[in-house]
Amino acid sequence: MTLAREPVLYEGALAKRGQPYDEDYLVIEAGEEVGIKVEITLVIDSHRLTVLARSHSYAFPDA
């Protein structure tokens, strides 16, 4: 991520995670949609940001 073409450094807590368990995975069936909202200001100083609004959609071919 950049701001005015300069890298924005992560200033939040660092954590190491172990290997995921089977129940940590989410099965997404063909044609199903999944969305998530993230509060980016919890990890980045919002006073330094000018515009940070993106939406991405990914389409996976039916298996």
C-alpha positions in Angstrom: 0.0 0.0 0.0 1.3 3.5 -0.8 0.4 7.1 0.0 1.6 9.7 -2.4 3.7 7.0 -4.0 5.5 6.3 -0.7 5.1 3.0 1.2 2.8 3.1 4.2 4.4 1.1 7.0 2.3 -1.2 9.2 2.4 0.2 12.8 0.1 -2.3 14.5 0.8 -5.3 16.6 2.7 -8.3 15.2 1.4 -11.8 15.8 2.4 -15.2 14.6 -0.2 -17.7 13.8 -0.1 -21.5 13.9 -1.3 -23.7 11.1 -5.0 -23.5 10.5 -7.4 -26.3 11.5 -10.0 -27.8 9.1 -12.7 -25.7 10.9 -10.8 -22.5 10.0 -11.6 -22.9 6.3 -14.8 -21.6 4.7 -16.2 -23.6 1.8 -17.6 -21.3 -0.9 -19.9 -23.2 -3.3 -20.0 -22.4 -7.0 -22.1 -19.2 -7.6 -22.0 -18.3 -3.9 -20.7 -14.9 -2.8 -18.8 -14.0 0.3 -18.0 -10.4 1.5 -16.2 -8.8 4.4 -15.8 -5.3 5.7 -12.5 -4.2 7.2 -11.9 -1.2 9.4 -8.5 -0.2 8.0 -8.2 2.8 10.4 -7.6 0.3 13.2 -4.1 -0.4 11.8 -3.3 2.7 9.8 -3.1 6.3 10.9 -6.2 7.7 9.1 -4.9 11.3 9.2 -2.2 10.3 6.7 -4.6 8.9 4.2 -6.3 10.8 1.5 -8.3 8.2 -0.4 -8.6 4.5 0.5 -11.7 3.0 -0.9 -11.5 -0.1 -3.0 -13.8 -2.9 -3.9 -12.7 -6.0 -5.6 -14.7 -8.8 -7.1 -13.3 -12.1 -8.2 -15.0 -14.6 -10.3 -13.9 -18.3 -10.2 -14.9 -20.6 -13.0 -17.2 -23.5 -12.1 -15.3 -26.6 -11.4 
